[in-house]
Amino acid sequence: MGRIISVVSGKGGVGKTVTAINLAAALNDLGKDVLLVDGSLSAPNVHVCFGAKDIETSLQDVLKDKVHFSDAVHVHASGLKIIPTLTDLNDLKTLKSDKLKKAISDMQNFSEFIIIDSGGGFSDEVIASLEACDEIVVVTNPEETAVDVAKKTISVAEELGKDVLGVVVNKVRNKKYELSEEEIVNVLGYPVIGQIPFDKAVKHSLRLNHPTVYSHPRSKASKRFNNLAKYLF
């Protein structure tokens, strides 16, 4: 039975999607069977990060009962399996977040790891992805505002009885104005399981439409993403 892990933040701009993509890619690179799912129904980005423009089937088709989820799986050249999400204006008006929980739950036996790039904020789609997962990884920045929102996200996960694996602190610059790891742990009550430095390689990889661990494997960020993947074994 696969492990369903939702990567969540509660706040936009902290690097949640980048973390989910690179975590999935690093696990795949380490020989694990991985399925990456774009659980952000209202603002999907995973397909953009992979440069995928011509997608015939996506998670939306699954939620509309048009196809089985296995028919929406796209395989990257690396072997990483991906279920992207595409939305148009009509989809935004008729989001089926209530079906997201069942769709994700049905995927549990499909791969060893099912990594969900959760939506942002505390919308119905985010709650649905949290309800469907077994474990969560919380992504934040070393800033008070981001950590405060991360705390609220953790509270929701705890109320749902989910296993919080820990916190990934992204875009770390090691500046005096940033919260220290100790301060973040004191506020959130969970260990920091990954510190991802602010790294230009991440920006370049997004431009290249590849996960950083593939495009810049020797970069500082890639090494930290690999360490994060190993932590989850």
Secondary structure, 3 states (H helix, E strand, C coil): CCEEEEEECCCCCCCHHHHHHHHHHHHHHCCCCEEEEEECCCCCCHHHHCCCCCCCCCHHHHHCCCCCHHHHCEECCCCCEEECCCCCHHHHHCCCHHHHHHHHHHCCCCCCEEEEEECCCCCHHHHHHHHHCCEEEEEECCCHHHHHHHHHHHHHHHHCCCEEEEEEEEEECCCCCCCCHHHHHHHHCCCEEEEEECCHHHHHHHHHCCCHHHHCCCCHHHHHHHHHHHHCC
